[in-house]
Amino acid sequence: MNRFCLLVTAFLLCHTDHLSAQTADGAATGVELCDCLPADSYLLVKKTKFVPGTTQVLYTSNIEVLITFLGAYGHVGPHPMNLSWPNDLAVGSADLTNVLSGFNYYPSFESTLCNWEVMNVASHGWILEQIGASGYSEAYVHESTYDEFDLGNETYGQCLLNSFDLEMVYLPDSVVRLSFVRKFLGNPGSD
């Protein structure tokens, strides 16, 4: 085998490995949401319920949510920790007040995440279907722009999101949106 064939073979093998690694890191059709976004890696920060004519907002937090929030305090960008978005574009004191207003409320949301399966992967997030549902219901994971574009690199479709909204649509007309952020794992930039 000549040197050219060896180079082409090596390139194809490396390229194939790279593609399979990318697929393993991203959401794929038929994957349960819990397999892709483990519930114990994320915190529920906000629940918004839309029914025609009314909107109910519930802020949910505990000490871990507070620590996670303070770790991102001052961050600029429309992601779930920015609880007052789109009224402002930075995480600040108004958001902190909202977090504290839900202090010591411990929601159980693991079953919510595990009830959904990825049906389709779109550029803005994932389209989901409820597992074993008798009626019609669907949901969407909306990735934040913070996750979609990290310094200009498109990373949508990745499982490990910094933040996301799970928007559940129930017939006939109600929508529940849950806003999640990844747990605070310490600041790698500090000594």
Secondary structure as UniProt FT lines:
FT   HELIX           3..25
FT   TURN            29..30
FT   HELIX           33..36
FT   HELIX           39..41
FT   STRAND          42..51
FT   TURN            52..53
FT   STRAND          54..59
FT   HELIX           63..71
FT   TURN            72..74
FT   TURN            80..81
FT   TURN            83..86
FT   HELIX           93..101
FT   HELIX           110..114
FT   STRAND          116..122
FT   TURN            123..124
FT   STRAND          125..130
FT   TURN            131..132
FT   STRAND          137..143
FT   HELIX           145..148
FT   STRAND          149..150
FT   TURN            151..152
FT   STRAND          153..154
FT   TURN            156..157
FT   STRAND          163..170
FT   TURN            171..173
FT   STRAND          174..182
FT   TURN            188..189
//
